[in-house]
Amino acid sequence: MPLKLTENAIRAHLNSALEDVIAYNVTDSTNTRAREFLKEGKKPPFLLVSSAQTAGRGRRGNTFFSPENGFYYTLVIRPDDLDTAIQKMTVAAAVASCEAISETAGIECDIKWVNDLYLDGRKVAGILCEAPRIHSNEVTAIIIGIGINIDIQDFPDELQDKAGSLNRPDLDRSRLAAVLTDRLLAWTSRLDDPQLIREYRRRSFLIKRPVSFMHEGREIRGIVKDINEEGNLIVQADRTYVLSSGEVSLASWE
């Protein structure tokens, strides 16, 4: 049986000085809960984790499949330099997630730009970073949401060929939450460290591979040349494209 997420167990594994930890068996969405806490005046940093979600959210308003036997995590922080943090936070979250999974599960994941982790060609984790404007026009905190499929065997038909799982039913999820938090806090305290992009680039499985993406209403196919220091994807096609956001897919030349 999987070890349950508990607040005391997470704190016991933490090396960071983070006391504000909330663990659920199930909630609607840890990111949604985080927004509500911020509206109520809760001060960062704080951590929310759950073993299941009933209304998980992905990028661009998409739903995020989040049944039992997953790991749903939100860390809320207030970095000193919010402008830099917003730009680099997904990069930091992806690298920290790979490191935490490696340390606790012994599995090496790849990063699919910009916000997914892949294992054996299937998505096993997604990242949703948000910079909400709660009480004013200013961003006062960053919400870092991470969902990881720990031991999920049955996926909806539309995800059957895309989604995967770590398949680690006995993984200590409280330790995973603690290690992930330690790694995230470490990276988010030095977002300008060149090593962060080097780690992100090293784990990318798109570099030197063909991809397709939509640009101004038409499909573009090209080769990924690199990821620059800002975390943008550099694609060589009919010209050089520098992508700062959006969706790319692996492509063939058929």
Secondary structure, 3 states (H helix, E strand, C coil): CCECCCHHHHHHHCCCCCCCEEEECCECCHHHHHHHHHHCCCCCCEEEEECCECCCECHHHCECCCCCCEEEEEEEECCCCHHHHHHHHHHHHHHHHHHHHHHHHCCCCEEECCCEEEECCEEEEEEEEECCCCCCCCCCCEEEEEEEECCCCCCCHHHCCCECCCCCCCCEHHHHHHHHHHHHHHHHCCCCCHHHHHHHHHHECCCCCEEEEEECCEEEEEEEEEECCCCCEEEECCCEEEECCCCCEECCCC
